[in-house]
Amino acid sequence: MVAIQTGRELKADKMEVFFDPQSKKIQKVVCTGHVEVTQGENKSYSEIAVYSADDQKLILTGRPKLIMSTEGGNDINIFGNLSQ
């Protein structure tokens, strides 16, 4: 599955989209399996991603990895996991 928004691309094995029943707008998107987020030259990977449309936040869990490009052409790799 692929979802594209201006300047961003979201890929995952499975995407579940939840809509607000009254406004009919997207409320939340839950992505599972081989999640990949691309924004410009920056990429993020995880097993699960949950996007909340209200606050426009994307939370990555399941061995998240961020690769951020810098001006000098060097990449910064960030690994982690969110413990709750």
C-alpha positions, -999 to 999 in steps of 0.1 A, spaced: 0 0 0 12 35 -8 -2 69 4 11 101 -10 8 136 3 26 166 -10 63 160 -3 57 128 16 52 91 8 41 64 31 44 27 23 34 -4 43 22 -39 39 -12 -29 54 -29 4 60 -61 9 79 -78 43 75 -103 55 102 -127 83 94 -146 107 117 -182 96 112 -196 131 113 -170 151 93 -160 122 70 -124 133 73 -95 110 81 -90 107 118 -62 81 120 -41 59 98 -25 27 112 2 11 91 17 -23 98 45 -43 83 76 -29 65 66 7 71 87 33 51 82 70 53 100 93 28 100 131 31 125 147 7 158 129 12 149 117 47 136 82 53 121 64 83 115 27 88 95 8 114 71 -21 118 42 0 129 33 37 123 2 55 136 -7 88 121 -31 111 140 -47 137 117 -58 159 145 -23 168 156 -6 156 124 18 134 143 33 101 131 44 77 159 68 49 148 72 17 169 88 -17 163 125 -10 158 122 25 143 151 38 122 154 73 109 179 84 82 182 121 79 203 138 52 223 168 61 236 197 40 271 182 37 258 150 22 263 131 54 235 109 67 225 107 104 211 73 114 189 71 145 177 39 160 153 35 188 121 22 203 93 39 221 87 24 255 53 32 271 
